[in-house]
């Protein structure tokens, strides 16, 4: 009886497997590294990123918590 259950479980498992084709995203991502001869990083306005600027103080407090 147990072997029938195991066979049924195996058949169900194998029948549920199928290959999924992942589509590459259209977004262009780049990584930013500051120049080697400077300590200054490029800055970006939070509004241009679509961030909720009224929540920035909360974010700063959260990032400083231990």
FISEKE-167784 format. One record per atom (N, C-alpha, C, O): residue in three letters; chain; x, y, z. Coordinates in nm, 3 decimals. Last residue first. Example, Ala and Ser with C-alpha at 12.3 -4.5 7.8 and 13.67 -1.06 7.14 Angstrom:
// FISEKE-167784
<atom><aa>SER</aa><ch>A</ch><px>1.285</px><py>-0.225</py><pz>0.708</pz></atom>
<atom><aa>SER</aa><ch>A</ch><px>1.367</px><py>-0.106</py><pz>0.714</pz></atom>
<atom><aa>SER</aa><ch>A</ch><px>1.290</px><py>0.003</py><pz>0.787</pz></atom>
<atom><aa>SER</aa><ch>A</ch><px>1.341</px><py>0.114</py><pz>0.804</pz></atom>
<atom><aa>ALA</aa><ch>A</ch><px>1.319</px><py>-0.569</py><pz>0.780</pz></atom>
<atom><aa>ALA</aa><ch>A</ch><px>1.230</px><py>-0.450</py><pz>0.780</pz></atom>
<atom><aa>ALA</aa><ch>A</ch><px>1.320</px><py>-0.330</py><pz>0.780</pz></atom>
<atom><aa>ALA</aa><ch>A</ch><px>1.424</px><py>-0.332</py><pz>0.846</pz></atom>
***
This chain:
// FISEKE-167784
<atom><aa>UNK</aa><ch>A</ch><px>2.061</px><py>5.050</py><pz>1.546</pz></atom>
<atom><aa>UNK</aa><ch>A</ch><px>2.145</px><py>4.930</py><pz>1.563</pz></atom>
<atom><aa>UNK</aa><ch>A</ch><px>2.061</px><py>4.807</py><pz>1.572</pz></atom>
<atom><aa>UNK</aa><ch>A</ch><px>2.113</px><py>4.697</py><pz>1.586</pz></atom>
<atom><aa>UNK</aa><ch>A</ch><px>1.969</px><py>5.299</py><pz>1.307</pz></atom>
<atom><aa>UNK</aa><ch>A</ch><px>1.938</px><py>5.214</py><pz>1.422</pz></atom>
<atom><aa>UNK</aa><ch>A</ch><px>2.031</px><py>5.094</py><pz>1.425</pz></atom>
<atom><aa>UNK</aa><ch>A</ch><px>2.075</px><py>5.044</py><pz>1.322</pz></atom>
<atom><aa>UNK</aa><ch>A</ch><px>2.007</px><py>5.439</py><pz>1.076</pz></atom>
<atom><aa>UNK</aa><ch>A</ch><px>2.104</px><py>5.461</py><pz>1.184</pz></atom>
<atom><aa>UNK</aa><ch>A</ch><px>2.079</px><py>5.373</py><pz>1.305</pz></atom>
<atom><aa>UNK</aa><ch>A</ch><px>2.160</px><py>5.372</py><pz>1.398</pz></atom>
<atom><aa>UNK</aa><ch>A</ch><px>1.792</px><py>5.387</py><pz>0.914</pz></atom>
<atom><aa>UNK</aa><ch>A</ch><px>1.924</px><py>5.338</py><pz>0.871</pz></atom>
<atom><aa>UNK</aa><ch>A</ch><px>2.030</px><py>5.354</py><pz>0.979</pz></atom>
<atom><aa>UNK</aa><ch>A</ch><px>2.133</px><py>5.287</py><pz>0.973</pz></atom>
<atom><aa>UNK</aa><ch>A</ch><px>1.584</px><py>5.521</py><pz>1.046</pz></atom>
<atom><aa>UNK</aa><ch>A</ch><px>1.584</px><py>5.375</py><pz>1.039</pz></atom>
<atom><aa>UNK</aa><ch>A</ch><px>1.722</px><py>5.320</py><pz>1.004</pz></atom>
<atom><aa>UNK</aa><ch>A</ch><px>1.765</px><py>5.219</py><pz>1.059</pz></atom>
<atom><aa>UNK</aa><ch>A</ch><px>1.652</px><py>5.787</py><pz>0.999</pz></atom>
<atom><aa>UNK</aa><ch>A</ch><px>1.648</px><py>5.736</py><pz>1.137</pz></atom>
<atom><aa>UNK</aa><ch>A</ch><px>1.654</px><py>5.584</py><pz>1.138</pz></atom>
<atom><aa>UNK</aa><ch>A</ch><px>1.722</px><py>5.525</py><pz>1.222</pz></atom>
<atom><aa>UNK</aa><ch>A</ch><px>1.626</px><py>5.792</py><pz>0.719</pz></atom>
<atom><aa>UNK</aa><ch>A</ch><px>1.756</px><py>5.820</py><pz>0.781</pz></atom>
<atom><aa>UNK</aa><ch>A</ch><px>1.761</px><py>5.768</py><pz>0.924</pz></atom>
<atom><aa>UNK</aa><ch>A</ch><px>1.862</px><py>5.711</py><pz>0.966</pz></atom>
<atom><aa>UNK</aa><ch>A</ch><px>1.351</px><py>5.737</py><pz>0.693</pz></atom>
<atom><aa>UNK</aa><ch>A</ch><px>1.450</px><py>5.646</py><pz>0.636</pz></atom>
<atom><aa>UNK</aa><ch>A</ch><px>1.587</px><py>5.667</py><pz>0.699</pz></atom>
<atom><aa>UNK</aa><ch>A</ch><px>1.657</px><py>5.570</py><pz>0.730</pz></atom>
<atom><aa>UNK</aa><ch>A</ch><px>1.243</px><py>5.964</py><pz>0.811</pz></atom>
<atom><aa>UNK</aa><ch>A</ch><px>1.216</px><py>5.833</py><pz>0.870</pz></atom>
<atom><aa>UNK</aa><ch>A</ch><px>1.317</px><py>5.730</py><pz>0.819</pz></atom>
<atom><aa>UNK</aa><ch>A</ch><px>1.363</px><py>5.646</py><pz>0.896</pz></atom>
<atom><aa>UNK</aa><ch>A</ch><px>1.331</px><py>6.155</py><pz>0.627</pz></atom>
<atom><aa>UNK</aa><ch>A</ch><px>1.377</px><py>6.161</py><pz>0.766</pz></atom>
<atom><aa>UNK</aa><ch>A</ch><px>1.356</px><py>6.028</py><pz>0.836</pz></atom>
<atom><aa>UNK</aa><ch>A</ch><px>1.442</px><py>5.983</py><pz>0.912</pz></atom>
<atom><aa>UNK</aa><ch>A</ch><px>1.190</px><py>6.077</py><pz>0.393</pz></atom>
<atom><aa>UNK</aa><ch>A</ch><px>1.336</px><py>6.065</py><pz>0.399</pz></atom>
<atom><aa>UNK</aa><ch>A</ch><px>1.389</px><py>6.071</py><pz>0.541</pz></atom>
<atom><aa>UNK</aa><ch>A</ch><px>1.484</px><py>5.999</py><pz>0.574</pz></atom>
<atom><aa>UNK</aa><ch>A</ch><px>0.923</px><py>6.110</py><pz>0.344</pz></atom>
<atom><aa>UNK</aa><ch>A</ch><px>0.960</px><py>5.997</py><pz>0.429</pz></atom>
<atom><aa>UNK</aa><ch>A</ch><px>1.112</px><py>5.983</py><pz>0.446</pz></atom>
<atom><aa>UNK</aa><ch>A</ch><px>1.158</px><py>5.887</py><pz>0.507</pz></atom>
<atom><aa>UNK</aa><ch>A</ch><px>0.887</px><py>6.307</py><pz>0.162</pz></atom>
<atom><aa>UNK</aa><ch>A</ch><px>0.840</px><py>6.336</py><pz>0.298</pz></atom>
<atom><aa>UNK</aa><ch>A</ch><px>0.874</px><py>6.223</py><pz>0.395</pz></atom>
<atom><aa>UNK</aa><ch>A</ch><px>0.857</px><py>6.239</py><pz>0.515</pz></atom>
<atom><aa>UNK</aa><ch>A</ch><px>0.968</px><py>6.194</py><pz>-0.075</pz></atom>
<atom><aa>UNK</aa><ch>A</ch><px>1.063</px><py>6.280</py><pz>-0.006</pz></atom>
<atom><aa>UNK</aa><ch>A</ch><px>1.017</px><py>6.316</py><pz>0.135</pz></atom>
<atom><aa>UNK</aa><ch>A</ch><px>1.100</px><py>6.352</py><pz>0.219</pz></atom>
<atom><aa>UNK</aa><ch>A</ch><px>0.947</px><py>5.900</py><pz>-0.203</pz></atom>
<atom><aa>UNK</aa><ch>A</ch><px>0.858</px><py>5.982</py><pz>-0.121</pz></atom>
<atom><aa>UNK</aa><ch>A</ch><px>0.947</px><py>6.070</py><pz>-0.033</pz></atom>
<atom><aa>UNK</aa><ch>A</ch><px>0.997</px><py>6.025</py><pz>0.071</pz></atom>
<atom><aa>UNK</aa><ch>A</ch><px>1.112</px><py>5.882</py><pz>-0.523</pz></atom>
<atom><aa>UNK</aa><ch>A</ch><px>1.102</px><py>5.852</py><pz>-0.381</pz></atom>
<atom><aa>UNK</aa><ch>A</ch><px>1.003</px><py>5.944</py><pz>-0.313</pz></atom>
<atom><aa>UNK</aa><ch>A</ch><px>0.977</px><py>6.055</py><pz>-0.361</pz></atom>
<atom><aa>UNK</aa><ch>A</ch><px>1.176</px><py>5.915</py><pz>-0.786</pz></atom>
<atom><aa>UNK</aa><ch>A</ch><px>1.038</px><py>5.880</py><pz>-0.754</pz></atom>
<atom><aa>UNK</aa><ch>A</ch><px>1.019</px><py>5.842</py><pz>-0.608</pz></atom>
<atom><aa>UNK</aa><ch>A</ch><px>0.920</px><py>5.778</py><pz>-0.574</pz></atom>
<atom><aa>UNK</aa><ch>A</ch><px>1.417</px><py>6.010</py><pz>-0.854</pz></atom>
<atom><aa>UNK</aa><ch>A</ch><px>1.408</px><py>5.866</py><pz>-0.838</pz></atom>
<atom><aa>UNK</aa><ch>A</ch><px>1.265</px><py>5.819</py><pz>-0.808</pz></atom>
<atom><aa>UNK</aa><ch>A</ch><px>1.237</px><py>5.699</py><pz>-0.805</pz></atom>
<atom><aa>UNK</aa><ch>A</ch><px>1.386</px><py>6.280</py><pz>-0.848</pz></atom>
<atom><aa>UNK</aa><ch>A</ch><px>1.406</px><py>6.220</py><pz>-0.980</pz></atom>
<atom><aa>UNK</aa><ch>A</ch><px>1.400</px><py>6.068</py><pz>-0.975</pz></atom>
<atom><aa>UNK</aa><ch>A</ch><px>1.380</px><py>6.003</py><pz>-1.077</pz></atom>
<atom><aa>UNK</aa><ch>A</ch><px>1.374</px><py>6.324</py><pz>-0.573</pz></atom>
<atom><aa>UNK</aa><ch>A</ch><px>1.252</px><py>6.341</py><pz>-0.654</pz></atom>
<atom><aa>UNK</aa><ch>A</ch><px>1.266</px><py>6.275</py><pz>-0.791</pz></atom>
<atom><aa>UNK</aa><ch>A</ch><px>1.169</px><py>6.220</py><pz>-0.843</pz></atom>
<atom><aa>UNK</aa><ch>A</ch><px>1.640</px><py>6.297</py><pz>-0.489</pz></atom>
<atom><aa>UNK</aa><ch>A</ch><px>1.543</px><py>6.191</py><pz>-0.458</pz></atom>
<atom><aa>UNK</aa><ch>A</ch><px>1.413</px><py>6.202</py><pz>-0.538</pz></atom>
<atom><aa>UNK</aa><ch>A</ch><px>1.349</px><py>6.101</py><pz>-0.566</pz></atom>
<atom><aa>UNK</aa><ch>A</ch><px>1.901</px><py>6.370</py><pz>-0.713</pz></atom>
<atom><aa>UNK</aa><ch>A</ch><px>1.787</px><py>6.425</py><pz>-0.642</pz></atom>
<atom><aa>UNK</aa><ch>A</ch><px>1.685</px><py>6.314</py><pz>-0.615</pz></atom>
<atom><aa>UNK</aa><ch>A</ch><px>1.648</px><py>6.242</py><pz>-0.708</pz></atom>
<atom><aa>UNK</aa><ch>A</ch><px>2.219</px><py>6.231</py><pz>-0.663</pz></atom>
<atom><aa>UNK</aa><ch>A</ch><px>2.097</px><py>6.233</py><pz>-0.743</pz></atom>
<atom><aa>UNK</aa><ch>A</ch><px>1.985</px><py>6.288</py><pz>-0.656</pz></atom>
<atom><aa>UNK</aa><ch>A</ch><px>1.977</px><py>6.257</py><pz>-0.537</pz></atom>
<atom><aa>UNK</aa><ch>A</ch><px>2.576</px><py>6.253</py><pz>-0.690</pz></atom>
<atom><aa>UNK</aa><ch>A</ch><px>2.451</px><py>6.266</py><pz>-0.615</pz></atom>
<atom><aa>UNK</aa><ch>A</ch><px>2.333</px><py>6.277</py><pz>-0.711</pz></atom>
<atom><aa>UNK</aa><ch>A</ch><px>2.346</px><py>6.326</py><pz>-0.823</pz></atom>
<atom><aa>UNK</aa><ch>A</ch><px>2.876</px><py>6.069</py><pz>-0.693</pz></atom>
<atom><aa>UNK</aa><ch>A</ch><px>2.772</px><py>6.136</py><pz>-0.771</pz></atom>
<atom><aa>UNK</aa><ch>A</ch><px>2.645</px><py>6.141</py><pz>-0.687</pz></atom>
<atom><aa>UNK</aa><ch>A</ch><px>2.611</px><py>6.043</py><pz>-0.621</pz></atom>
<atom><aa>UNK</aa><ch>A</ch><px>3.114</px><py>6.121</py><pz>-0.435</pz></atom>
<atom><aa>UNK</aa><ch>A</ch><px>3.022</px><py>6.035</py><pz>-0.507</pz></atom>
<atom><aa>UNK</aa><ch>A</ch><px>2.924</px><py>6.122</py><pz>-0.585</pz></atom>
<atom><aa>UNK</aa><ch>A</ch><px>2.893</px><py>6.235</py><pz>-0.546</pz></atom>
<atom><aa>UNK</aa><ch>A</ch><px>3.450</px><py>6.193</py><pz>-0.372</pz></atom>
<atom><aa>UNK</aa><ch>A</ch><px>3.316</px><py>6.246</py><pz>-0.395</pz></atom>
<atom><aa>UNK</aa><ch>A</ch><px>3.235</px><py>6.149</py><pz>-0.482</pz></atom>
<atom><aa>UNK</aa><ch>A</ch><px>3.281</px><py>6.103</py><pz>-0.586</pz></atom>
<atom><aa>UNK</aa><ch>A</ch><px>3.708</px><py>6.130</py><pz>-0.344</pz></atom>
<atom><aa>UNK</aa><ch>A</ch><px>3.618</px><py>6.073</py><pz>-0.244</pz></atom>
<atom><aa>UNK</aa><ch>A</ch><px>3.474</px><py>6.119</py><pz>-0.265</pz></atom>
<atom><aa>UNK</aa><ch>A</ch><px>3.387</px><py>6.087</py><pz>-0.185</pz></atom>
<atom><aa>UNK</aa><ch>A</ch><px>3.921</px><py>6.041</py><pz>-0.621</pz></atom>
<atom><aa>UNK</aa><ch>A</ch><px>3.833</px><py>6.133</py><pz>-0.550</pz></atom>
<atom><aa>UNK</aa><ch>A</ch><px>3.748</px><py>6.058</py><pz>-0.449</pz></atom>
<atom><aa>UNK</aa><ch>A</ch><px>3.719</px><py>5.939</py><pz>-0.465</pz></atom>
<atom><aa>UNK</aa><ch>A</ch><px>4.048</px><py>5.864</py><pz>-0.789</pz></atom>
<atom><aa>UNK</aa><ch>A</ch><px>4.126</px><py>5.977</py><pz>-0.739</pz></atom>
<atom><aa>UNK</aa><ch>A</ch><px>4.043</px><py>6.079</py><pz>-0.661</pz></atom>
<atom><aa>UNK</aa><ch>A</ch><px>4.088</px><py>6.190</py><pz>-0.637</pz></atom>
<atom><aa>UNK</aa><ch>A</ch><px>3.861</px><py>5.679</py><pz>-0.874</pz></atom>
<atom><aa>UNK</aa><ch>A</ch><px>3.966</px><py>5.636</py><pz>-0.783</pz></atom>
<atom><aa>UNK</aa><ch>A</ch><px>4.041</px><py>5.752</py><pz>-0.719</pz></atom>
<atom><aa>UNK</aa><ch>A</ch><px>4.090</px><py>5.740</py><pz>-0.607</pz></atom>
<atom><aa>UNK</aa><ch>A</ch><px>3.513</px><py>5.776</py><pz>-0.879</pz></atom>
<atom><aa>UNK</aa><ch>A</ch><px>3.648</px><py>5.779</py><pz>-0.935</pz></atom>
<atom><aa>UNK</aa><ch>A</ch><px>3.752</px><py>5.740</py><pz>-0.831</pz></atom>
<atom><aa>UNK</aa><ch>A</ch><px>3.733</px><py>5.764</py><pz>-0.712</pz></atom>
<atom><aa>UNK</aa><ch>A</ch><px>3.266</px><py>5.533</py><pz>-0.772</pz></atom>
<atom><aa>UNK</aa><ch>A</ch><px>3.325</px><py>5.667</py><pz>-0.772</pz></atom>
<atom><aa>UNK</aa><ch>A</ch><px>3.465</px><py>5.662</py><pz>-0.834</pz></atom>
<atom><aa>UNK</aa><ch>A</ch><px>3.528</px><py>5.556</py><pz>-0.840</pz></atom>
<atom><aa>UNK</aa><ch>A</ch><px>3.055</px><py>5.337</py><pz>-0.972</pz></atom>
<atom><aa>UNK</aa><ch>A</ch><px>3.173</px><py>5.337</py><pz>-0.886</pz></atom>
<atom><aa>UNK</aa><ch>A</ch><px>3.231</px><py>5.478</py><pz>-0.889</pz></atom>
<atom><aa>UNK</aa><ch>A</ch><px>3.245</px><py>5.536</py><pz>-0.996</pz></atom>
<atom><aa>UNK</aa><ch>A</ch><px>2.741</px><py>5.204</py><pz>-1.036</pz></atom>
<atom><aa>UNK</aa><ch>A</ch><px>2.822</px><py>5.324</py><pz>-1.026</pz></atom>
<atom><aa>UNK</aa><ch>A</ch><px>2.936</px><py>5.303</py><pz>-0.929</pz></atom>
<atom><aa>UNK</aa><ch>A</ch><px>2.916</px><py>5.255</py><pz>-0.817</pz></atom>
<atom><aa>UNK</aa><ch>A</ch><px>2.602</px><py>4.993</py><pz>-1.275</pz></atom>
<atom><aa>UNK</aa><ch>A</ch><px>2.660</px><py>5.003</py><pz>-1.142</pz></atom>
<atom><aa>UNK</aa><ch>A</ch><px>2.752</px><py>5.124</py><pz>-1.141</pz></atom>
<atom><aa>UNK</aa><ch>A</ch><px>2.831</px><py>5.145</py><pz>-1.233</pz></atom>
<atom><aa>UNK</aa><ch>A</ch><px>2.292</px><py>4.987</py><pz>-1.443</pz></atom>
<atom><aa>UNK</aa><ch>A</ch><px>2.435</px><py>5.015</py><pz>-1.442</pz></atom>
<atom><aa>UNK</aa><ch>A</ch><px>2.479</px><py>5.026</py><pz>-1.298</pz></atom>
<atom><aa>UNK</aa><ch>A</ch><px>2.402</px><py>5.064</py><pz>-1.209</pz></atom>
<atom><aa>UNK</aa><ch>A</ch><px>2.040</px><py>4.840</py><pz>-1.634</pz></atom>
<atom><aa>UNK</aa><ch>A</ch><px>2.097</px><py>4.866</py><pz>-1.503</pz></atom>
<atom><aa>UNK</aa><ch>A</ch><px>2.247</px><py>4.889</py><pz>-1.516</pz></atom>
<atom><aa>UNK</aa><ch>A</ch><px>2.317</px><py>4.819</py><pz>-1.590</pz></atom>
<atom><aa>UNK</aa><ch>A</ch><px>1.768</px><py>4.886</py><pz>-1.824</pz></atom>
<atom><aa>UNK</aa><ch>A</ch><px>1.913</px><py>4.895</py><pz>-1.833</pz></atom>
<atom><aa>UNK</aa><ch>A</ch><px>1.967</px><py>4.929</py><pz>-1.695</pz></atom>
<atom><aa>UNK</aa><ch>A</ch><px>1.941</px><py>5.039</py><pz>-1.645</pz></atom>
<atom><aa>UNK</aa><ch>A</ch><px>1.495</px><py>4.671</py><pz>-1.870</pz></atom>
<atom><aa>UNK</aa><ch>A</ch><px>1.557</px><py>4.781</py><pz>-1.798</pz></atom>
<atom><aa>UNK</aa><ch>A</ch><px>1.708</px><py>4.773</py><pz>-1.808</pz></atom>
<atom><aa>UNK</aa><ch>A</ch><px>1.767</px><py>4.665</py><pz>-1.801</pz></atom>
<atom><aa>UNK</aa><ch>A</ch><px>1.384</px><py>4.451</py><pz>-1.979</pz></atom>
<atom><aa>UNK</aa><ch>A</ch><px>1.420</px><py>4.557</py><pz>-2.071</pz></atom>
<atom><aa>UNK</aa><ch>A</ch><px>1.492</px><py>4.672</py><pz>-2.002</pz></atom>
<atom><aa>UNK</aa><ch>A</ch><px>1.544</px><py>4.762</py><pz>-2.069</pz></atom>
<atom><aa>UNK</aa><ch>A</ch><px>1.487</px><py>4.121</py><pz>-1.880</pz></atom>
<atom><aa>UNK</aa><ch>A</ch><px>1.419</px><py>4.248</py><pz>-1.855</pz></atom>
<atom><aa>UNK</aa><ch>A</ch><px>1.470</px><py>4.354</py><pz>-1.951</pz></atom>
<atom><aa>UNK</aa><ch>A</ch><px>1.584</px><py>4.348</py><pz>-1.998</pz></atom>
<atom><aa>UNK</aa><ch>A</ch><px>1.439</px><py>3.815</py><pz>-2.054</pz></atom>
<atom><aa>UNK</aa><ch>A</ch><px>1.528</px><py>3.919</py><pz>-2.001</pz></atom>
<atom><aa>UNK</aa><ch>A</ch><px>1.453</px><py>4.050</py><pz>-1.984</pz></atom>
<atom><aa>UNK</aa><ch>A</ch><px>1.365</px><py>4.083</py><pz>-2.063</pz></atom>
<atom><aa>UNK</aa><ch>A</ch><px>1.224</px><py>3.563</py><pz>-1.942</pz></atom>
<atom><aa>UNK</aa><ch>A</ch><px>1.244</px><py>3.669</py><pz>-2.038</pz></atom>
<atom><aa>UNK</aa><ch>A</ch><px>1.339</px><py>3.772</py><pz>-1.979</pz></atom>
<atom><aa>UNK</aa><ch>A</ch><px>1.320</px><py>3.813</py><pz>-1.864</pz></atom>
<atom><aa>UNK</aa><ch>A</ch><px>1.267</px><py>3.221</py><pz>-1.888</pz></atom>
<atom><aa>UNK</aa><ch>A</ch><px>1.272</px><py>3.355</py><pz>-1.831</pz></atom>
<atom><aa>UNK</aa><ch>A</ch><px>1.301</px><py>3.456</py><pz>-1.941</pz></atom>
<atom><aa>UNK</aa><ch>A</ch><px>1.392</px><py>3.438</py><pz>-2.022</pz></atom>
<atom><aa>UNK</aa><ch>A</ch><px>1.071</px><py>2.947</py><pz>-1.928</pz></atom>
<atom><aa>UNK</aa><ch>A</ch><px>1.163</px><py>3.034</py><pz>-2.000</pz></atom>
<atom><aa>UNK</aa><ch>A</ch><px>1.155</px><py>3.173</py><pz>-1.940</pz></atom>
<atom><aa>UNK</aa><ch>A</ch><px>1.050</px><py>3.236</py><pz>-1.941</pz></atom>
<atom><aa>UNK</aa><ch>A</ch><px>1.052</px><py>2.664</py><pz>-1.739</pz></atom>
<atom><aa>UNK</aa><ch>A</ch><px>1.002</px><py>2.800</py><pz>-1.750</pz></atom>
<atom><aa>UNK</aa><ch>A</ch><px>1.109</px><py>2.883</py><pz>-1.820</pz></atom>
<atom><aa>UNK</aa><ch>A</ch><px>1.223</px><py>2.889</py><pz>-1.775</pz></atom>
<atom><aa>UNK</aa><ch>A</ch><px>0.961</px><py>2.329</py><pz>-1.771</pz></atom>
<atom><aa>UNK</aa><ch>A</ch><px>1.064</px><py>2.429</py><pz>-1.789</pz></atom>
<atom><aa>UNK</aa><ch>A</ch><px>1.000</px><py>2.565</py><pz>-1.809</pz></atom>
<atom><aa>UNK</aa><ch>A</ch><px>0.905</px><py>2.580</py><pz>-1.887</pz></atom>
<atom><aa>UNK</aa><ch>A</ch><px>0.794</px><py>2.151</py><pz>-1.512</pz></atom>
<atom><aa>UNK</aa><ch>A</ch><px>0.803</px><py>2.197</py><pz>-1.650</pz></atom>
<atom><aa>UNK</aa><ch>A</ch><px>0.904</px><py>2.310</py><pz>-1.656</pz></atom>
<atom><aa>UNK</aa><ch>A</ch><px>0.929</px><py>2.379</py><pz>-1.556</pz></atom>
<atom><aa>UNK</aa><ch>A</ch><px>0.644</px><py>1.919</py><pz>-1.299</pz></atom>
<atom><aa>UNK</aa><ch>A</ch><px>0.768</px><py>1.986</py><pz>-1.339</pz></atom>
<atom><aa>UNK</aa><ch>A</ch><px>0.758</px><py>2.027</py><pz>-1.486</pz></atom>
<atom><aa>UNK</aa><ch>A</ch><px>0.720</px><py>1.948</py><pz>-1.572</pz></atom>
<atom><aa>UNK</aa><ch>A</ch><px>0.428</px><py>1.763</py><pz>-1.251</pz></atom>
<atom><aa>UNK</aa><ch>A</ch><px>0.414</px><py>1.906</py><pz>-1.223</pz></atom>
<atom><aa>UNK</aa><ch>A</ch><px>0.537</px><py>1.985</py><pz>-1.265</pz></atom>
<atom><aa>UNK</aa><ch>A</ch><px>0.533</px><py>2.108</py><pz>-1.265</pz></atom>
<atom><aa>UNK</aa><ch>A</ch><px>0.502</px><py>1.506</py><pz>-1.297</pz></atom>
<atom><aa>UNK</aa><ch>A</ch><px>0.410</px><py>1.566</py><pz>-1.393</pz></atom>
<atom><aa>UNK</aa><ch>A</ch><px>0.394</px><py>1.716</py><pz>-1.369</pz></atom>
<atom><aa>UNK</aa><ch>A</ch><px>0.352</px><py>1.789</py><pz>-1.459</pz></atom>
<atom><aa>UNK</aa><ch>A</ch><px>0.663</px><py>1.450</py><pz>-1.077</pz></atom>
<atom><aa>UNK</aa><ch>A</ch><px>0.724</px><py>1.458</py><pz>-1.210</pz></atom>
<atom><aa>UNK</aa><ch>A</ch><px>0.631</px><py>1.523</py><pz>-1.312</pz></atom>
<atom><aa>UNK</aa><ch>A</ch><px>0.679</px><py>1.590</py><pz>-1.404</pz></atom>
<atom><aa>UNK</aa><ch>A</ch><px>0.467</px><py>1.451</py><pz>-0.871</pz></atom>
<atom><aa>UNK</aa><ch>A</ch><px>0.582</px><py>1.541</py><pz>-0.868</pz></atom>
<atom><aa>UNK</aa><ch>A</ch><px>0.641</px><py>1.559</py><pz>-1.007</pz></atom>
<atom><aa>UNK</aa><ch>A</ch><px>0.667</px><py>1.672</py><pz>-1.050</pz></atom>
<atom><aa>UNK</aa><ch>A</ch><px>0.296</px><py>1.245</py><pz>-0.951</pz></atom>
<atom><aa>UNK</aa><ch>A</ch><px>0.246</px><py>1.382</py><pz>-0.937</pz></atom>
<atom><aa>UNK</aa><ch>A</ch><px>0.360</px><py>1.483</py><pz>-0.938</pz></atom>
<atom><aa>UNK</aa><ch>A</ch><px>0.349</px><py>1.589</py><pz>-1.000</pz></atom>
<atom><aa>UNK</aa><ch>A</ch><px>0.476</px><py>1.030</py><pz>-0.940</pz></atom>
<atom><aa>UNK</aa><ch>A</ch><px>0.411</px><py>1.065</py><pz>-1.067</pz></atom>
<atom><aa>UNK</aa><ch>A</ch><px>0.358</px><py>1.208</py><pz>-1.061</pz></atom>
<atom><aa>UNK</aa><ch>A</ch><px>0.375</px><py>1.284</py><pz>-1.157</pz></atom>
<atom><aa>UNK</aa><ch>A</ch><px>0.538</px><py>1.032</py><pz>-0.665</pz></atom>
<atom><aa>UNK</aa><ch>A</ch><px>0.642</px><py>1.051</py><pz>-0.765</pz></atom>
<atom><aa>UNK</aa><ch>A</ch><px>0.583</px><py>1.094</py><pz>-0.899</pz></atom>
<atom><aa>UNK</aa><ch>A</ch><px>0.635</px><py>1.185</py><pz>-0.964</pz></atom>
<atom><aa>UNK</aa><ch>A</ch><px>0.287</px><py>0.976</py><pz>-0.554</pz></atom>
<atom><aa>UNK</aa><ch>A</ch><px>0.354</px><py>1.102</py><pz>-0.523</pz></atom>
<atom><aa>UNK</aa><ch>A</ch><px>0.463</px><py>1.132</py><pz>-0.625</pz></atom>
<atom><aa>UNK</aa><ch>A</ch><px>0.479</px><py>1.247</py><pz>-0.666</pz></atom>
<atom><aa>UNK</aa><ch>A</ch><px>0.248</px><py>0.718</py><pz>-0.659</pz></atom>
<atom><aa>UNK</aa><ch>A</ch><px>0.155</px><py>0.826</py><pz>-0.692</pz></atom>
<atom><aa>UNK</aa><ch>A</ch><px>0.219</px><py>0.962</py><pz>-0.666</pz></atom>
<atom><aa>UNK</aa><ch>A</ch><px>0.206</px><py>1.053</py><pz>-0.747</pz></atom>
<atom><aa>UNK</aa><ch>A</ch><px>0.459</px><py>0.587</py><pz>-0.533</pz></atom>
<atom><aa>UNK</aa><ch>A</ch><px>0.455</px><py>0.594</py><pz>-0.679</pz></atom>
<atom><aa>UNK</aa><ch>A</ch><px>0.362</px><py>0.706</py><pz>-0.723</pz></atom>
<atom><aa>UNK</aa><ch>A</ch><px>0.395</px><py>0.780</py><pz>-0.816</pz></atom>
<atom><aa>UNK</aa><ch>A</ch><px>0.379</px><py>0.613</py><pz>-0.267</pz></atom>
<atom><aa>UNK</aa><ch>A</ch><px>0.506</px><py>0.671</py><pz>-0.311</pz></atom>
<atom><aa>UNK</aa><ch>A</ch><px>0.509</px><py>0.685</py><pz>-0.463</pz></atom>
<atom><aa>UNK</aa><ch>A</ch><px>0.558</px><py>0.786</py><pz>-0.515</pz></atom>
<atom><aa>UNK</aa><ch>A</ch><px>0.141</px><py>0.467</py><pz>-0.274</pz></atom>
<atom><aa>UNK</aa><ch>A</ch><px>0.138</px><py>0.609</py><pz>-0.237</pz></atom>
<atom><aa>UNK</aa><ch>A</ch><px>0.265</px><py>0.678</py><pz>-0.285</pz></atom>
<atom><aa>UNK</aa><ch>A</ch><px>0.259</px><py>0.789</py><pz>-0.338</pz></atom>
<atom><aa>UNK</aa><ch>A</ch><px>0.237</px><py>0.216</py><pz>-0.339</pz></atom>
<atom><aa>UNK</aa><ch>A</ch><px>0.144</px><py>0.282</py><pz>-0.430</pz></atom>
<atom><aa>UNK</aa><ch>A</ch><px>0.137</px><py>0.431</py><pz>-0.401</pz></atom>
<atom><aa>UNK</aa><ch>A</ch><px>0.129</px><py>0.513</py><pz>-0.494</pz></atom>
<atom><aa>UNK</aa><ch>A</ch><px>0.387</px><py>0.158</py><pz>-0.113</pz></atom>
<atom><aa>UNK</aa><ch>A</ch><px>0.457</px><py>0.176</py><pz>-0.240</pz></atom>
<atom><aa>UNK</aa><ch>A</ch><px>0.367</px><py>0.244</py><pz>-0.343</pz></atom>
<atom><aa>UNK</aa><ch>A</ch><px>0.415</px><py>0.321</py><pz>-0.426</pz></atom>
<atom><aa>UNK</aa><ch>A</ch><px>0.194</px><py>0.122</py><pz>0.081</pz></atom>
<atom><aa>UNK</aa><ch>A</ch><px>0.281</px><py>0.238</py><pz>0.087</pz></atom>
<atom><aa>UNK</aa><ch>A</ch><px>0.351</px><py>0.264</py><pz>-0.046</pz></atom>
<atom><aa>UNK</aa><ch>A</ch><px>0.370</px><py>0.378</py><pz>-0.086</pz></atom>
<atom><aa>UNK</aa><ch>A</ch><px>0.082</px><py>-0.120</py><pz>0.000</pz></atom>
<atom><aa>UNK</aa><ch>A</ch><px>0.000</px><py>0.000</py><pz>0.000</pz></atom>
<atom><aa>UNK</aa><ch>A</ch><px>0.087</px><py>0.126</py><pz>0.000</pz></atom>
<atom><aa>UNK</aa><ch>A</ch><px>0.059</px><py>0.224</py><pz>-0.070</pz></atom>
***
